[in-house]
Amino acid sequence: MPGTDAMRQLTVQGDDRPLWRDHDCFRNALASLVARAAARHGAALAAYVSDFCTGVERTQRALRSLPDVPVTAIHGDLVPPNIHIDAAGRPVAVLDFGFYTTAGDPAFEAAVTAVVWDMYGPHAEEHTTELTRLFAHELGYAPATLTAYQAAYALTTYDLFGLDVRDGHFRWCVEQLRRNAVFNA
């Protein structure tokens, strides 16, 4: 489904302005969102993630260097409970739009799906690595693009539920940033 002008007017959870406002491409809109999110409560993340400000700058630079691509509808929270399947196991519907729903690069959707598919399971890191590799190979996305989008996702969603490691999502974002190759380049 192509990204529409109406989708460009949507906000993503945690932000107070349309993602695309003042931008004509997803990569720059996302880099600006990273800056706003880091300014919002970045000190909370910096307490747990070393060299935080430099990592934010690296992530923004990586995002801005991505090629401009045609955008589609993205969901931003494709996890098993949000994908309905029929009796034969084929996907037939996606639920729970709103978390990160906007017009965006389909590679962003793949990158985020790879990291959120099994966020909290005992094999989450291995699943993330394997899904990222699989999506890069099968869908033709550059691994560095997926990694940049994964850093951006952690940097823009870390504060949605809590601001320290007692919150599972915050703790997950800290771990994502600590091992993200773009953030730590």
N, C-alpha and C positions, 0 to 999 in steps of 0.2 A: 504494500500500500504506500503510495508516494506521500511524502511529508507535505502538508498543506499550509496555507497561510494561517488558517485558524490554529493549527498545531503550534505554529511559531509564536502564538500569543499566550501559550500556556506557561505557567511557572512549574518548577520542579519542587518537590517537597523540601522545605527548609529555606527557600528563597522567597523574596517578596516582590520580585519583578519577573516579567516574561523573560525566559532564557534568551530569546533571540533579539530582545530590544537593543537597538543600535548596532546590530551585527547582521551581516549578510551570508555568513557561513558558520556551520556548526562548530568547527575547531576553535574559532575565535570566541564564539558565544560560550563555549565550555571553558576555555582558558580564563575568561572574565568571571565566570561562575566560581572557578577555583579560587581566584583572588578574593572574591566577596566572601566565600565560605571560610577561607583561611583568616580573613580579617574579623569574621564574626566571633569565633571562639578559638582561634588558632593556638593561643597560649595553653589551652587545655591539652591539645595534641602535642605541642612542643615539650610539655613536661614528660612525655613518654616516648617521643620520637626524636632521636638526635639529628642535629643539623636540619631542623624543620624548615626554616625559611629558605635555605638553599634548595631543599627538596621540592618545595612549592615552586620556586623559580625554574628548576629543571623540568618539572611537570608542565608548567605553562609554556616553556620554550618548546618542549616536545610536542605539545598539542598544536601550537601555532605553526610548527613545521610540517604538519600532516598535509597531505594533498586535499584539495577541495573535492568533495564527492557528492553525487546526488543523494538527497536525504529521503528517508522513509519514515513511517511511524515507528517509534521505538517505545518500549514498555518500561524497561529498566528494573524489572523485578520478576523475570521469568524463572520461577522455581516450581517444583512439581505441584504444589497445591494450586498454583495459578494457571495450570495447563490442564484442560479437561480433555479426556480421551474417550473414544467410543469403545465398544465391546472388542473390537479387533486391535485396540491399542494405538489407533491413529489419533493425533491431535485434532480436535474439532472446535475448540474455543479457548480463548485466553481471557482470564478474569483479572480483576483488581487493578485496573488502570488508575493512574494518578500519582504514583510514587515518583516516577521519572519519565512520565509520558510526555513526549514532545516529538518534533521532527528532528531527526538526527541521522548520523552515520550508522548504517547497519552493523559495521564493525564494532561500534560501541555496544550494541545489544549483545553481540557474541562475546565480547570481553567481559561484560558484566555478568552474563549468564554463566560463564566459566567460573567466576569467583563466588557467585551466590548460590549456585546449584546445590552445594553441600557446605554451607557456611560453617556450621558448628559440629559436624560429624568428626569422628576420630580420624578419618582419612581425608579431611577437607583439603589440606595442602596438596596431597597427591592428586586428588580429583581436579583441583584448580589447574595444576600443572598439565595434567593429561588433557583436560577439556580445552585449555588454551592452545596446546600443541595441535590437537585435533581440529579446532576451528581455524587455526592458521593454515593448516595443510589442506583441509577439505574445502574451505570457503575462500582460500586465497588471500587471507589477510596477513599483513606483515606482523610478525610477532611483536616488534617494537610498538606498533600501533595499538595492539591489544593491551600491552603492558602500560602504555601511557594512559589509555582509557581506564584501566583498572586503578591506577594511582588517582586519576581524577575522580573516580567514583568514591573511593575511600575519603578523599579530601573534601568532597561535597556532601557526604551523608553522615560523617562521623558524629555529628552533634544532634541527630534527630531524636534520640531517645534519652541520652544522658551525656555527661561531660567528664566521666572518668572511667577507669577500668572495671568498676562495679557493674557497668552496663555492658551487656554482651556485644551489642553492635559497635559501641565505641572501642571495646577491646579488640574486636575483629578488625576494625579499620586500622588500629595501631599496628597489629600484626601484618596486615597487608602492606602498609607503608614501610615497615621495617625490612621486608624482604622484596620490595618492588625494585626491579632493576633500573627503571627510569628515574624514580624518586631518589635512588641512591647512586646514580651514575657518577 
